[in-house]
Amino acid sequence: MMVVVKVRGVCPSCSTRPHGRDRRILLRSRLSPVPVRQWVLSLPKRLWYFLHHDASLAHPVLRIFLAEVEAALRS
């Protein structure tokens, strides 16, 4: 008979500890205590291939995205 014991604190697939401890250390030592926002650019799946394989297309898309983020932050 095989007994499976679930232990918190170690990832079963890679045998590493969760990133929570590392995140706390990073927050205390590296990041200043100011609000942080995360911006995510969502694109249709049909565009992923073209943007991934052609940097000349990715740069204008990134510029438009950053311009919109800047405009949102300024308003």
C-alpha positions, -999 to +999 in steps of 0.1 A: +000+000+000+014+034-010+007+064+012+008+099-004+016+127+020+008+162+009+033+187+022+029+224+019+059+244+010+074+222-017+063+220-053+057+184-062+067+188-098+101+205-094+109+200-057+113+238-050+098+261-025+071+285-035+081+320-046+062+336-017+093+338+005+114+353-024+087+378-031+086+390+005+124+394+005+123+413-028+095+436-016+115+444+016+149+450+000+144+461-036+111+478-042+101+511-027+068+513-008+048+529-036+018+515-055+027+494-085+005+487-114+007+460-140-004+467-176-012+438-199-015+439-236-040+414-250-039+407-287-059+383-309-043+349-313-040+355-351-015+383-345+007+364-321+026+346-349+033+377-369+045+398-339+066+369-326+085+363-358+087+399-372+103+425-349+095+453-374+058+447-366+063+443-328+079+476-323+051+498-336+026+478-316+047+482-285+050+520-291+012+523-295+006+503-263+031+524-243+017+557-257-018+546-245-005+536-210+013+570-208-019+588-218-039+568-192-014+577-165-014+613-174-052+617-173 
